[in-house]
Amino acid sequence: MNDSAKIDAERIRDRQAREGFNLFAHLPTVYAASRTQGQKFLQHGGGLSIVEWRTLWDLHEVGPMSIRDLSAIQRTDHSLLSRALPEMRRKGYVTMRRDDSDGRHTIVELAPNGLAAYEKAAPVMARRRAALRDVFSEEEIVTFVDLLERLEDFLRIPVEQFLGKDPVE
């Protein structure tokens, strides 16, 4: 083995330390850890999925709304909800009907089984939010959300703007 093929543990440690400040590297792991933790909490709260929980919670808080409204509140893709809602309807968690004023929209409403599932999961998920407030103050959470929104705005800037190219080139 020649010198260039030797593993340099110090350089590896230095690289790991620098990578610790790479925001882009943190995002996937934070997202995955959040989903894993949320799913574990929900297993203790009746076995709902993240999408089911978010939908039931939003419907409980707001009342009937369109799939578009749900996806806007959840900051998620409309198609994700469109795929999840039929199974939620089959489980008796929600009802769905065409909007009387605009037949292009589907109105989703909390059903009795959905209310029961929500009421079982809500205390468990409230404990998760309370535990987060033990780690971060309300002020820090507000600042963190503001920073995430700024990051999201940055990530939506067309790549061509940074590269100095016309998007149609």
Rosetta constraint file for C-alpha pairs under 8 A:
AtomPair CA 1 CA 5 HARMONIC 6.34 0.50
AtomPair CA 1 CA 6 HARMONIC 7.29 0.50
AtomPair CA 2 CA 6 HARMONIC 7.02 0.50
AtomPair CA 8 CA 12 HARMONIC 6.39 0.50
AtomPair CA 9 CA 13 HARMONIC 6.20 0.50
AtomPair CA 10 CA 14 HARMONIC 6.14 0.50
AtomPair CA 11 CA 15 HARMONIC 6.04 0.50
AtomPair CA 12 CA 16 HARMONIC 6.17 0.50
AtomPair CA 13 CA 17 HARMONIC 6.15 0.50
AtomPair CA 14 CA 18 HARMONIC 6.28 0.50
AtomPair CA 15 CA 19 HARMONIC 6.01 0.50
AtomPair CA 16 CA 20 HARMONIC 6.18 0.50
AtomPair CA 17 CA 21 HARMONIC 7.44 0.50
AtomPair CA 18 CA 22 HARMONIC 7.17 0.50
AtomPair CA 19 CA 25 HARMONIC 7.35 0.50
AtomPair CA 20 CA 25 HARMONIC 7.98 0.50
AtomPair CA 20 CA 26 HARMONIC 7.72 0.50
AtomPair CA 22 CA 26 HARMONIC 6.65 0.50
AtomPair CA 23 CA 27 HARMONIC 6.50 0.50
AtomPair CA 24 CA 28 HARMONIC 7.71 0.50
AtomPair CA 25 CA 29 HARMONIC 7.43 0.50
AtomPair CA 26 CA 30 HARMONIC 6.01 0.50
AtomPair CA 27 CA 31 HARMONIC 6.06 0.50
AtomPair CA 28 CA 32 HARMONIC 6.07 0.50
AtomPair CA 29 CA 33 HARMONIC 5.97 0.50
AtomPair CA 30 CA 34 HARMONIC 6.01 0.50
AtomPair CA 31 CA 35 HARMONIC 6.24 0.50
AtomPair CA 32 CA 36 HARMONIC 6.07 0.50
AtomPair CA 33 CA 37 HARMONIC 6.01 0.50
AtomPair CA 34 CA 38 HARMONIC 5.97 0.50
AtomPair CA 35 CA 39 HARMONIC 5.99 0.50
AtomPair CA 35 CA 50 HARMONIC 7.45 0.50
AtomPair CA 36 CA 40 HARMONIC 6.25 0.50
AtomPair CA 37 CA 41 HARMONIC 6.26 0.50
AtomPair CA 38 CA 42 HARMONIC 6.13 0.50
AtomPair CA 38 CA 50 HARMONIC 6.89 0.50
AtomPair CA 39 CA 43 HARMONIC 6.15 0.50
AtomPair CA 39 CA 48 HARMONIC 7.87 0.50
AtomPair CA 39 CA 49 HARMONIC 6.56 0.50
AtomPair CA 39 CA 50 HARMONIC 6.39 0.50
AtomPair CA 40 CA 44 HARMONIC 6.79 0.50
AtomPair CA 41 CA 45 HARMONIC 6.43 0.50
AtomPair CA 41 CA 124 HARMONIC 6.48 0.50
AtomPair CA 41 CA 125 HARMONIC 6.67 0.50
AtomPair CA 41 CA 128 HARMONIC 7.50 0.50
AtomPair CA 42 CA 46 HARMONIC 6.23 0.50
AtomPair CA 42 CA 47 HARMONIC 5.39 0.50
AtomPair CA 42 CA 48 HARMONIC 5.72 0.50
AtomPair CA 42 CA 49 HARMONIC 7.01 0.50
AtomPair CA 42 CA 50 HARMONIC 7.62 0.50
AtomPair CA 42 CA 53 HARMONIC 7.92 0.50
AtomPair CA 42 CA 121 HARMONIC 6.44 0.50
AtomPair CA 42 CA 124 HARMONIC 7.26 0.50
AtomPair CA 42 CA 125 HARMONIC 7.26 0.50
AtomPair CA 43 CA 47 HARMONIC 4.20 0.50
AtomPair CA 43 CA 48 HARMONIC 6.82 0.50
AtomPair CA 44 CA 121 HARMONIC 7.71 0.50
AtomPair CA 44 CA 124 HARMONIC 7.09 0.50
AtomPair CA 45 CA 120 HARMONIC 5.69 0.50
AtomPair CA 45 CA 121 HARMONIC 4.06 0.50
AtomPair CA 45 CA 122 HARMONIC 7.45 0.50
AtomPair CA 45 CA 123 HARMONIC 7.81 0.50
AtomPair CA 45 CA 124 HARMONIC 5.71 0.50
AtomPair CA 45 CA 125 HARMONIC 7.70 0.50
AtomPair CA 46 CA 117 HARMONIC 6.81 0.50
AtomPair CA 46 CA 120 HARMONIC 6.36 0.50
AtomPair CA 46 CA 121 HARMONIC 6.07 0.50
AtomPair CA 48 CA 52 HARMONIC 5.81 0.50
AtomPair CA 48 CA 53 HARMONIC 5.95 0.50
AtomPair CA 48 CA 117 HARMONIC 7.79 0.50
AtomPair CA 48 CA 121 HARMONIC 7.81 0.50
AtomPair CA 49 CA 53 HARMONIC 6.10 0.50
AtomPair CA 50 CA 54 HARMONIC 6.11 0.50
AtomPair CA 51 CA 55 HARMONIC 6.05 0.50
AtomPair CA 51 CA 81 HARMONIC 7.55 0.50
AtomPair CA 51 CA 84 HARMONIC 7.40 0.50
AtomPair CA 52 CA 56 HARMONIC 6.07 0.50
AtomPair CA 52 CA 84 HARMONIC 7.72 0.50
AtomPair CA 52 CA 88 HARMONIC 7.14 0.50
AtomPair CA 53 CA 57 HARMONIC 5.95 0.50
AtomPair CA 53 CA 118 HARMONIC 7.05 0.50
AtomPair CA 53 CA 121 HARMONIC 7.66 0.50
AtomPair CA 54 CA 58 HARMONIC 6.05 0.50
AtomPair CA 54 CA 74 HARMONIC 7.25 0.50
AtomPair CA 55 CA 59 HARMONIC 6.10 0.50
AtomPair CA 55 CA 70 HARMONIC 7.09 0.50
AtomPair CA 56 CA 60 HARMONIC 5.98 0.50
AtomPair CA 56 CA 93 HARMONIC 7.66 0.50
AtomPair CA 56 CA 110 HARMONIC 6.72 0.50
AtomPair CA 56 CA 114 HARMONIC 6.43 0.50
AtomPair CA 56 CA 115 HARMONIC 7.36 0.50
AtomPair CA 56 CA 118 HARMONIC 5.96 0.50
AtomPair CA 57 CA 61 HARMONIC 6.15 0.50
AtomPair CA 57 CA 118 HARMONIC 6.58 0.50
AtomPair CA 57 CA 122 HARMONIC 7.90 0.50
AtomPair CA 58 CA 62 HARMONIC 5.92 0.50
AtomPair CA 58 CA 63 HARMONIC 7.56 0.50
AtomPair CA 58 CA 70 HARMONIC 7.25 0.50
AtomPair CA 58 CA 73 HARMONIC 7.81 0.50
AtomPair CA 59 CA 63 HARMONIC 4.73 0.50
AtomPair CA 59 CA 64 HARMONIC 6.12 0.50
AtomPair CA 59 CA 65 HARMONIC 7.40 0.50
AtomPair CA 59 CA 108 HARMONIC 7.95 0.50
AtomPair CA 59 CA 109 HARMONIC 6.49 0.50
AtomPair CA 59 CA 110 HARMONIC 5.86 0.50
AtomPair CA 60 CA 110 HARMONIC 6.83 0.50
AtomPair CA 60 CA 115 HARMONIC 7.41 0.50
AtomPair CA 60 CA 118 HARMONIC 7.86 0.50
AtomPair CA 63 CA 109 HARMONIC 6.59 0.50
AtomPair CA 63 CA 110 HARMONIC 7.27 0.50
AtomPair CA 64 CA 107 HARMONIC 6.40 0.50
AtomPair CA 64 CA 108 HARMONIC 5.52 0.50
AtomPair CA 64 CA 109 HARMONIC 4.44 0.50
AtomPair CA 64 CA 110 HARMONIC 7.05 0.50
AtomPair CA 65 CA 69 HARMONIC 6.10 0.50
AtomPair CA 65 CA 70 HARMONIC 6.83 0.50
AtomPair CA 65 CA 107 HARMONIC 5.24 0.50
AtomPair CA 65 CA 108 HARMONIC 5.50 0.50
AtomPair CA 65 CA 109 HARMONIC 6.82 0.50
AtomPair CA 66 CA 70 HARMONIC 6.35 0.50
AtomPair CA 66 CA 105 HARMONIC 6.32 0.50
AtomPair CA 66 CA 106 HARMONIC 5.46 0.50
AtomPair CA 66 CA 107 HARMONIC 4.38 0.50
AtomPair CA 66 CA 108 HARMONIC 5.84 0.50
AtomPair CA 67 CA 71 HARMONIC 6.14 0.50
AtomPair CA 67 CA 78 HARMONIC 6.86 0.50
AtomPair CA 67 CA 81 HARMONIC 6.99 0.50
AtomPair CA 67 CA 82 HARMONIC 7.22 0.50
AtomPair CA 67 CA 105 HARMONIC 7.44 0.50
AtomPair CA 67 CA 106 HARMONIC 6.27 0.50
AtomPair CA 67 CA 107 HARMONIC 6.66 0.50
AtomPair CA 67 CA 108 HARMONIC 6.72 0.50
AtomPair CA 68 CA 72 HARMONIC 6.18 0.50
AtomPair CA 68 CA 78 HARMONIC 6.25 0.50
AtomPair CA 68 CA 105 HARMONIC 7.99 0.50
AtomPair CA 69 CA 73 HARMONIC 6.22 0.50
AtomPair CA 70 CA 74 HARMONIC 6.10 0.50
AtomPair CA 71 CA 75 HARMONIC 5.71 0.50
AtomPair CA 71 CA 76 HARMONIC 5.12 0.50
AtomPair CA 71 CA 77 HARMONIC 6.12 0.50
AtomPair CA 71 CA 78 HARMONIC 5.34 0.50
AtomPair CA 71 CA 81 HARMONIC 6.94 0.50
AtomPair CA 72 CA 76 HARMONIC 6.68 0.50
AtomPair CA 76 CA 80 HARMONIC 7.27 0.50
AtomPair CA 77 CA 81 HARMONIC 7.11 0.50
AtomPair CA 78 CA 82 HARMONIC 6.27 0.50
AtomPair CA 79 CA 83 HARMONIC 6.11 0.50
AtomPair CA 80 CA 84 HARMONIC 6.34 0.50
AtomPair CA 81 CA 85 HARMONIC 5.84 0.50
AtomPair CA 82 CA 86 HARMONIC 7.42 0.50
AtomPair CA 83 CA 87 HARMONIC 7.95 0.50
AtomPair CA 84 CA 88 HARMONIC 6.46 0.50
AtomPair CA 85 CA 89 HARMONIC 6.05 0.50
AtomPair CA 85 CA 94 HARMONIC 7.71 0.50
AtomPair CA 86 CA 90 HARMONIC 6.18 0.50
AtomPair CA 87 CA 91 HARMONIC 6.22 0.50
AtomPair CA 88 CA 92 HARMONIC 6.35 0.50
AtomPair CA 88 CA 93 HARMONIC 5.27 0.50
AtomPair CA 88 CA 94 HARMONIC 6.02 0.50
AtomPair CA 89 CA 93 HARMONIC 5.62 0.50
AtomPair CA 89 CA 94 HARMONIC 4.90 0.50
AtomPair CA 89 CA 95 HARMONIC 5.79 0.50
AtomPair CA 89 CA 96 HARMONIC 7.36 0.50
AtomPair CA 91 CA 113 HARMONIC 7.65 0.50
AtomPair CA 92 CA 111 HARMONIC 6.31 0.50
AtomPair CA 92 CA 112 HARMONIC 7.33 0.50
AtomPair CA 92 CA 113 HARMONIC 5.37 0.50
AtomPair CA 92 CA 114 HARMONIC 6.46 0.50
AtomPair CA 93 CA 110 HARMONIC 6.30 0.50
AtomPair CA 93 CA 111 HARMONIC 5.16 0.50
AtomPair CA 93 CA 112 HARMONIC 6.85 0.50
AtomPair CA 93 CA 113 HARMONIC 4.96 0.50
AtomPair CA 93 CA 114 HARMONIC 3.51 0.50
AtomPair CA 93 CA 115 HARMONIC 7.18 0.50
AtomPair CA 93 CA 117 HARMONIC 7.56 0.50
AtomPair CA 94 CA 108 HARMONIC 6.49 0.50
AtomPair CA 94 CA 109 HARMONIC 5.42 0.50
AtomPair CA 94 CA 110 HARMONIC 4.66 0.50
AtomPair CA 94 CA 111 HARMONIC 4.61 0.50
AtomPair CA 94 CA 113 HARMONIC 7.83 0.50
AtomPair CA 94 CA 114 HARMONIC 6.06 0.50
AtomPair CA 95 CA 108 HARMONIC 5.77 0.50
AtomPair CA 95 CA 109 HARMONIC 5.23 0.50
AtomPair CA 95 CA 110 HARMONIC 6.48 0.50
AtomPair CA 95 CA 111 HARMONIC 5.96 0.50
AtomPair CA 96 CA 106 HARMONIC 6.40 0.50
AtomPair CA 96 CA 107 HARMONIC 5.56 0.50
AtomPair CA 96 CA 108 HARMONIC 4.64 0.50
AtomPair CA 96 CA 109 HARMONIC 6.43 0.50
AtomPair CA 97 CA 106 HARMONIC 5.51 0.50
AtomPair CA 97 CA 107 HARMONIC 5.31 0.50
AtomPair CA 97 CA 108 HARMONIC 6.80 0.50
AtomPair CA 98 CA 102 HARMONIC 7.67 0.50
AtomPair CA 98 CA 103 HARMONIC 5.44 0.50
AtomPair CA 98 CA 104 HARMONIC 7.21 0.50
AtomPair CA 98 CA 105 HARMONIC 5.96 0.50
AtomPair CA 98 CA 106 HARMONIC 4.53 0.50
AtomPair CA 98 CA 107 HARMONIC 5.93 0.50
AtomPair CA 99 CA 103 HARMONIC 5.13 0.50
AtomPair CA 99 CA 104 HARMONIC 7.22 0.50
AtomPair CA 99 CA 105 HARMONIC 5.46 0.50
AtomPair CA 99 CA 106 HARMONIC 5.57 0.50
AtomPair CA 99 CA 107 HARMONIC 5.71 0.50
AtomPair CA 110 CA 114 HARMONIC 5.74 0.50
AtomPair CA 110 CA 115 HARMONIC 6.39 0.50
AtomPair CA 111 CA 115 HARMONIC 6.23 0.50
AtomPair CA 112 CA 116 HARMONIC 6.30 0.50
AtomPair CA 113 CA 117 HARMONIC 6.13 0.50
AtomPair CA 114 CA 118 HARMONIC 5.97 0.50
AtomPair CA 115 CA 119 HARMONIC 6.07 0.50
AtomPair CA 116 CA 120 HARMONIC 6.27 0.50
AtomPair CA 117 CA 121 HARMONIC 6.26 0.50
AtomPair CA 118 CA 122 HARMONIC 5.71 0.50
AtomPair CA 119 CA 123 HARMONIC 7.34 0.50
AtomPair CA 120 CA 124 HARMONIC 7.77 0.50
AtomPair CA 121 CA 125 HARMONIC 6.24 0.50
AtomPair CA 122 CA 126 HARMONIC 5.95 0.50
AtomPair CA 123 CA 127 HARMONIC 6.32 0.50
AtomPair CA 124 CA 128 HARMONIC 6.67 0.50
AtomPair CA 125 CA 129 HARMONIC 6.46 0.50
AtomPair CA 126 CA 130 HARMONIC 6.11 0.50
AtomPair CA 127 CA 131 HARMONIC 6.01 0.50
AtomPair CA 128 CA 132 HARMONIC 6.34 0.50
AtomPair CA 129 CA 133 HARMONIC 6.44 0.50
AtomPair CA 130 CA 134 HARMONIC 6.51 0.50
AtomPair CA 131 CA 135 HARMONIC 6.80 0.50
AtomPair CA 132 CA 136 HARMONIC 6.10 0.50
AtomPair CA 133 CA 137 HARMONIC 5.71 0.50
AtomPair CA 133 CA 138 HARMONIC 6.85 0.50
AtomPair CA 136 CA 140 HARMONIC 5.74 0.50
AtomPair CA 136 CA 141 HARMONIC 6.20 0.50
AtomPair CA 137 CA 141 HARMONIC 6.25 0.50
AtomPair CA 138 CA 142 HARMONIC 6.25 0.50
AtomPair CA 139 CA 143 HARMONIC 6.22 0.50
AtomPair CA 140 CA 144 HARMONIC 5.92 0.50
AtomPair CA 141 CA 145 HARMONIC 6.08 0.50
AtomPair CA 142 CA 146 HARMONIC 6.17 0.50
AtomPair CA 143 CA 147 HARMONIC 6.18 0.50
AtomPair CA 144 CA 148 HARMONIC 6.17 0.50
AtomPair CA 145 CA 149 HARMONIC 6.15 0.50
AtomPair CA 146 CA 150 HARMONIC 6.28 0.50
AtomPair CA 147 CA 151 HARMONIC 6.12 0.50
AtomPair CA 148 CA 152 HARMONIC 6.05 0.50
AtomPair CA 149 CA 153 HARMONIC 6.17 0.50
AtomPair CA 150 CA 154 HARMONIC 6.21 0.50
AtomPair CA 151 CA 155 HARMONIC 6.13 0.50
AtomPair CA 152 CA 156 HARMONIC 6.33 0.50
AtomPair CA 153 CA 157 HARMONIC 6.80 0.50
AtomPair CA 157 CA 161 HARMONIC 7.09 0.50
AtomPair CA 158 CA 162 HARMONIC 7.53 0.50
AtomPair CA 158 CA 167 HARMONIC 7.98 0.50
AtomPair CA 159 CA 163 HARMONIC 6.41 0.50
AtomPair CA 160 CA 164 HARMONIC 5.71 0.50
AtomPair CA 160 CA 165 HARMONIC 4.94 0.50
AtomPair CA 160 CA 166 HARMONIC 6.23 0.50
AtomPair CA 160 CA 167 HARMONIC 5.65 0.50
AtomPair CA 161 CA 165 HARMONIC 6.61 0.50
AtomPair CA 161 CA 166 HARMONIC 7.89 0.50
AtomPair CA 165 CA 169 HARMONIC 7.12 0.50
